[in-house]
Amino acid sequence: MRSKKLKLSIAIAGKGGTGKTTLSALLVRCLKEQGVRPVLAVDADPNSNLADALGVEEGRPLSEIRETGSTPEGSPASGIGRARAIEDELHRAITESEGFDVITMGCGEGPRCYCYVNNLLRKSLDEVVGGYQSLVLDNEAGMEHLSRRTTNDVDVLIAVLNPTMPSLRAVTRILKLSHELPVNIGRRVVLVNRVGPDGIPGPVAEALTQLDAERLSDVPQNADVERAGAEGQSVFSLPADNPTVLTVQQIVKGLTVKAT
């Protein structure tokens, strides 16, 4: 089910260390500033720090709700009361801010059976998404939450890489995996992040042309962005004329135009 209000849903995936969480936070900032708000930011990476990058407190992870909603025998309580309880817990787990909210998915599943609770969470998430104009989903490289359909289908999948061959190989695997997921993906695009003044090495540039995906503008390496992340400052601390911010602003403009 897709919300009629939701104008644009973006999922970001990439190898750890490529800067995808900072990029996700910048996308949230730019969507907010361009008026495609409110934005729902979903941190679906077990190494969750999207809330920090946005300068807000992380709420209760949905993985905790899933764990408490399942019995050790794998037979969680059912019925309308349980569904309402899950929905209430989900709403309390949302961190609210000006123009955007944050949900943290948390760690992966353990040995129990989570089908029933996951169905309840998916239904509640579908209803929550209905209150937003845009969605940004920060995934791990394996995209577990997309593979388990714990969120809506997405308009754009952004596969993020740094200008190195190992990073490109990871993106190649991500794009291949995306075709195997039980999710409708409107567009698959690649984005090269942290591009230095020397540009992209020749072998990487050549390999990029072979990918079965569109290419977004490269995002430049920027000392102020790196410093903000190292010091625990949010992306909102960066000035509007920062080159990385300006690049992401243009990327968001392009994505929103194609989405309308």
Order of alpha helices (4+ residues) and beta strands (2+ residues): beta-alpha-beta-alpha-alpha-alpha-beta-beta-alpha-beta-alpha-beta-alpha-beta-alpha-beta-alpha-alpha
